Amino acid sequence: RRPADTEIDWKAYMQEVEGFANGTLDYTQLKGDTGPLVYPAGFVYIFLGLYHATGRGSDIRLAQYLFAGLYLLNLLLVFRIYCRTSKVPPYVFFFMCCASYRIHSIFVLRLFNDPVAMAILFLAINLFLEERWSWGCLLFSLAVSVKMNILLFAPGLLFLLLQRFGLLGCIPKLCICALLQVVLGLPFLLVNPVGYLSRSFDLGRQFQFKWTVNWRFLPEEVFQNRVFHAALLLAHLAGLGLFALHRWHSSKENILTLLKDPAKRKPASPRLTVNNILWQASCVCPLNASAWIVFILFSSNFLGVCCSRSLHYQFYVWYFHTLPYLLWCTPTTKLAHMPKVLLLGVIELCWNTYPSTVCSSLSLHICHGLILLQLWYGTAPTPVSHTPPPSRKLTAMSKKAQ
């Protein structure tokens, strides 16, 4: 038998898009049993297609089959990203596929919109790895239009665009993102622009304490306090700033050089080139080009998850498939594999504890903190001399030439 709570969110989604199917373009009038519609327009179009494909939402079994297909597609996209980076050992993929009841529930049982947004996001990252930045930005914006949590990847994407194209070069890519949002939301913007923007991009929405996974150990009055929310925002911005300055920016030049056209940036001298090679070789975590892109995007999202005002159970899919990379992108000795697997297990246990407890929420923060420490210290370069002594082989060749 289907669990009683299977239909809750699916039924609400169908009620929200049914109004649009019946001709309602005022976003404030689109609502379901769980409340008003609070997602951007891309969600409406995608779930409207599911609404028609499943007989106005009545064939839930068919919807679950469709989401099972989405789950397999999502795994394929994630595996392709991981294969390009060559960082995660193969046995970890077993845990990603088979060891998370919560993820299977989010995809196939509860039919949330979060998996749809994440699958589109992973497709966009695959395009970034193929150097198809315009198409990648288009799909990134489409993912944002399904659910706003994708914006947690935006700081990392902006950094990559500046690094790859400079300020003037990345403006067209940002325009692609913005233009798609306007096109998708145009029917609603023409009728009630304030209502659409306030509902679909409401950054100040309050969350219910009973659903929080990460802040259960706090008193409810602290959880709802605006000062606490502001502190989390400041911590998020500070974390992004520190990672951008000291972990994402690998060049020894000022980070403001990212604003310049890449062709006009100061080229390295021969000596600096040698030093840069030595610097990269002496990094605790040397990364290839694909791994570097993934590291910046995944760490950007993880910082946002750590500083989130509230994590609900379906939000686990926001970062579940990125956790193996965040744990294994740093060098791992044979003895260190087991603690990392154990860390994944503890995080899984925290997300499967319902309702959340003081112990589970504290354990989740401890795990997040350990991953952050590993990312910070595991990707730090070790100092090298600016004038490295020549090797014996080079000295011998020099003498022979003389």
C-alpha positions in Angstrom: 0.0 0.0 0.0 1.1 3.5 -0.7 2.0 5.4 2.5 -0.5 8.1 3.5 1.9 11.0 3.1 2.9 10.1 -0.5 0.1 12.2 -2.0 0.6 15.3 0.2 3.1 17.3 -1.9 2.1 15.8 -5.2 -1.5 16.7 -4.7 -0.6 20.2 -3.7 1.6 20.6 -6.8 -1.2 19.5 -9.0 -3.6 21.9 -7.4 -1.2 24.7 -7.9 -0.7 24.1 -11.6 -4.3 23.3 -12.2 -5.2 26.9 -11.7 -2.7 27.9 -14.4 -4.2 25.1 -16.7 -7.6 26.8 -16.1 -6.3 30.2 -17.2 -5.3 31.8 -13.9 -2.3 34.1 -14.5 -2.3 36.0 -11.2 0.4 34.2 -9.2 -1.1 35.0 -5.9 -4.2 33.0 -6.8 -2.3 29.8 -7.5 -2.4 27.6 -4.3 -2.9 24.1 -3.0 -3.7 22.3 0.3 -0.2 23.1 1.7 -0.4 26.8 0.9 0.3 29.3 -1.9 2.6 28.5 -4.8 6.1 29.7 -3.9 8.2 28.4 -6.8 9.2 30.3 -10.0 7.5 29.8 -13.3 9.7 26.9 -14.6 8.1 24.7 -11.9 4.7 25.5 -13.2 5.5 24.5 -16.8 7.3 21.3 -15.9 4.7 20.1 -13.4 1.9 21.2 -15.8 3.4 18.7 -18.2 3.3 16.0 -15.5 -0.3 17.1 -14.7 -1.4 16.3 -18.2 0.8 13.2 -18.5 -0.7 11.6 -15.4 -4.4 12.3 -16.0 -4.6 15.6 -14.1 -2.4 14.2 -11.4 -4.6 11.2 -10.7 -2.1 8.5 -11.9 0.4 8.7 -9.1 1.9 5.3 -10.0 2.9 6.6 -13.5 4.3 9.8 -11.9 6.5 7.5 -9.7 7.8 5.7 -12.7 8.6 9.0 -14.4 10.5 10.1 -11.2 12.3 6.7 -11.1 13.5 7.5 -14.6 14.6 10.9 -13.5 16.5 9.3 -10.6 18.5 7.1 -13.0 19.1 10.1 -15.3 20.4 12.1 -12.3 22.8 9.3 -11.3 24.1 9.1 -14.9 24.8 12.9 -14.9 26.5 12.7 -11.5 28.6 9.7 -12.5 29.7 11.5 -15.7 30.8 14.5 -13.6 32.7 12.3 -11.2 34.4 10.3 -14.1 35.7 13.6 -15.5 37.3 14.6 -12.2 38.9 11.2 -11.4 38.8 11.9 -7.6 36.2 9.5 -6.1 37.1 5.8 -5.7 34.6 3.5 -7.5 33.3 1.7 -4.4 31.8 5.0 -3.2 29.3 4.9 -6.1 27.6 2.0 -4.4 26.8 4.1 -1.4 25.5 6.9 -3.7 23.1 4.4 -5.4 22.0 2.0 -2.7 22.6 3.4 0.7 20.2 6.3 1.0 16.6 5.5 1.8 15.9 9.2 2.2 17.0 10.1 -1.3 14.9 7.2 -2.8 12.0 8.6 -0.9 12.5 12.1 -2.1 12.7 11.0 -5.7 10.3 8.2 -6.1 7.9 8.2 -3.2 7.3 11.9 -2.4 7.8 13.3 -5.9 9.3 16.6 -4.8 10.4 19.3 -7.2 13.9 19.4 -5.6 15.1 16.4 -7.6 13.9 18.0 -10.9 15.9 21.2 -10.2 19.0 19.2 -9.2 18.9 17.0 -12.3 18.8 20.1 -14.5 21.7 21.6 -12.5 23.9 18.5 -13.0 23.1 18.6 -16.7 24.3 22.3 -16.7 27.5 21.3 -14.9 28.2 18.6 -17.5 27.9 21.4 -20.1 30.3 23.6 -18.2 32.8 20.8 -18.2 32.4 20.6 -22.0 33.2 24.3 -22.2 29.6 25.0 -23.4 29.1 27.9 -21.1 26.2 29.6 -22.8 24.1 26.4 -22.9 25.2 25.7 -19.4 24.0 29.1 -18.1 20.7 28.6 -19.9 20.1 25.3 -18.1 21.4 26.7 -14.8 18.7 29.4 -15.1 16.1 26.8 -15.9 17.0 24.9 -12.7 16.7 28.1 -10.7 13.2 28.6 -12.2 12.2 25.2 -10.7 13.5 25.9 -7.2 15.6 28.7 -5.9 18.1 26.6 -3.9 20.1 26.4 -7.1 21.2 29.9 -6.4 23.5 28.5 -3.8 25.7 27.4 -6.7 25.6 31.0 -8.2 28.6 32.5 -6.3 30.8 29.7 -7.6 29.4 30.0 -11.1 30.0 33.8 -11.1 33.6 33.2 -10.0 34.1 30.7 -12.8 32.6 33.0 -15.4 34.9 35.9 -14.3 37.9 33.6 -14.3 37.1 32.3 -17.8 35.7 35.4 -19.6 36.5 38.5 -17.4 33.8 41.1 -16.4 32.8 42.1 -19.9 32.9 38.6 -21.2 30.6 37.2 -18.5 27.9 39.8 -19.0 26.3 38.0 -22.0 26.2 34.8 -20.0 24.5 36.5 -17.1 22.1 38.1 -19.6 21.2 34.6 -20.8 20.3 33.6 -17.2 18.2 36.8 -16.7 16.5 36.6 -20.0 15.2 33.1 -19.5 13.7 34.1 -16.1 11.9 37.0 -17.8 10.6 34.8 -20.7 9.4 32.1 -18.4 7.7 34.5 -16.0 6.3 36.9 -18.7 2.7 35.6 -18.6 2.6 36.2 -14.9 4.6 39.4 -15.0 2.1 41.0 -17.4 -0.8 40.3 -15.0 0.6 40.9 -11.6 4.4 41.5 -11.6 4.6 42.3 -7.8 2.6 39.2 -6.9 4.8 37.0 -9.1 8.1 38.3 -7.8 7.1 38.4 -4.2 5.8 34.8 -4.3 8.3 33.0 -6.5 11.5 34.8 -5.2 10.6 35.3 -1.6 13.9 35.3 0.3 12.4 36.2 3.6 10.0 33.3 3.9 9.7 31.9 7.5 10.1 28.2 8.0 8.3 26.1 10.6 10.4 24.9 13.5 8.8 21.4 13.5 10.3 20.5 10.1 13.9 21.7 10.7 16.6 19.1 10.5 19.6 21.2 11.3 18.6 23.6 14.1 16.5 21.4 16.4 18.9 22.0 19.3 18.0 25.7 19.4 14.9 27.2 21.2 12.1 28.0 18.7 12.3 31.7 19.5 15.9 31.8 18.5 15.2 29.8 15.4 12.6 32.4 14.3 14.6 35.4 15.3 15.6 37.8 12.5 19.0 38.5 14.2 19.8 34.8 13.9 18.9 34.8 10.2 21.2 37.9 9.7 24.0 36.2 11.5 23.7 33.1 9.2 23.7 35.4 6.2 26.9 37.1 7.3 28.5 33.8 8.1 27.6 32.6 4.6 29.0 35.7 2.9 32.2 35.5 5.0 32.7 31.8 4.1 32.2 32.6 0.4 34.7 35.5 0.6 37.3 33.4 2.4 37.0 30.5 -0.1 37.0 32.9 -3.1 40.2 34.7 -1.9 42.2 31.7 -0.5 40.9 28.5 -2.1 39.2 29.2 -5.4 41.7 31.9 -6.5 44.8 29.9 -7.2 46.8 32.7 -8.9 49.2 34.8 -6.9 47.8 38.0 -8.6 45.2 40.2 -6.9 41.7 38.7 -7.2 40.5 41.9 -8.9 42.4 40.8 -12.0 39.5 38.5 -12.6 37.6 41.5 -13.8 40.0 42.0 -16.7 39.8 40.4 -20.1 41.8 37.1 -19.8 43.8 38.1 -22.9 44.9 41.3 -21.2 45.9 39.8 -17.9 49.5 40.0 -17.0 51.4 36.9 -18.4 53.7 35.1 -16.1 57.4 35.5 -16.5 59.6 32.4 -17.2 60.6 32.2 -13.6 57.1 32.7 -12.3 56.0 29.9 -14.7 58.4 27.5 -13.1 57.3 28.6 -9.7 53.7 28.2 -10.6 54.3 24.7 -11.7 56.1 24.0 -8.5 53.3 25.6 -6.5 50.7 23.4 -8.2 52.8 20.3 -7.7 53.2 21.2 -4.0 49.5 21.7 -3.4 47.9 19.4 -0.9 45.1 19.0 -3.4 46.2 19.4 -7.1 43.1 19.4 -9.3 42.6 19.2 -13.0 40.5 21.7 -14.9 37.3 19.7 -14.6 37.9 18.9 -10.9 38.5 22.6 -10.3 35.2 23.6 -11.8 33.4 21.0 -9.8 35.2 21.9 -6.6 34.2 25.6 -6.9 30.6 24.8 -7.6 30.1 22.1 -5.0 31.9 24.0 -2.3 29.8 27.1 -3.0 26.6 25.1 -2.6 27.9 23.3 0.5 28.7 26.7 2.2 25.1 27.7 1.6 23.8 24.5 3.0 25.9 24.8 6.1 24.5 28.3 6.7 20.9 27.6 5.8 18.2 29.0 8.0 16.5 25.7 7.9 16.9 22.3 6.2 13.8 20.2 5.6 14.0 16.5 4.8 13.6 17.0 1.0 16.5 19.4 1.0 18.9 16.5 1.5 19.0 16.1 -2.3 20.5 19.6 -2.5 23.9 18.2 -1.6 23.7 14.5 -1.2 25.3 13.7 -4.6 28.1 16.3 -4.0 29.2 14.9 -0.6 31.5 12.1 -2.0 33.3 14.6 -4.1 33.7 17.1 -1.2 35.1 14.2 1.0 37.5 12.7 -1.6 38.7 15.7 -3.6 41.4 16.1 -1.0 44.2 13.5 -0.8 43.2 10.3 1.1 45.5 7.7 2.6 44.4 4.1 2.8 43.5 4.5 6.5 41.5 7.7 5.9 38.9 6.0 3.6 37.0 4.5 6.5 36.5 7.7 8.5 35.1 9.4 5.3 32.7 6.5 4.7 31.7 6.7 8.4 31.1 10.5 8.0 28.7 9.7 5.1 26.9 7.2 7.3 26.4 9.6 10.2 25.0 12.3 7.8 22.7 9.7 6.4 21.6 8.7 9.9 20.9 12.4 10.8 18.7 12.8 7.7 16.8 9.6 8.5 16.0 10.5 12.1 12.4 11.6 12.1 11.5 13.8 13.8 14.9 15.4 14.2 16.4 15.5 17.7 18.9 17.7 19.5 21.5 14.9 19.0 20.8 14.4 15.3 20.9 18.1 14.5 24.1 18.7 16.5 25.7 15.6 14.8 24.8 17.0 11.4 26.5 20.3 12.2 29.6 18.5 13.5 29.8 16.5 10.2 29.4 19.7 8.2 32.1 21.3 10.2 34.5 18.4 9.7 34.0 18.6 5.9 34.6 22.3 5.9 37.8 21.9 7.8 38.9 19.2 5.4 38.1 21.4 2.4 40.0 24.4 3.9 43.1 22.6 5.0 43.1 19.9 2.4 43.2 22.4 -0.5 45.7 24.8 1.0 49.0 25.2 -0.9 52.3 24.6 0.9 54.8 27.5 0.7 57.6 27.0 -1.9 60.7 29.0 -2.6 60.5 31.6 -5.3 64.0 30.6 -6.5 64.1 26.8 -6.3 67.5 25.3 -6.5 68.2 23.8 -9.9 68.2 20.0 -10.0 71.4 18.0 -10.4 70.3 16.9 -13.9 69.8 20.5 -15.1 73.2 21.5 -13.5 75.0 18.7 -15.3 73.4 19.7 -18.6 74.4 23.3 -18.1 78.0 22.3 -17.5 78.0 20.0 -20.5 76.7 22.9 -22.7 79.5 25.1 -21.5 
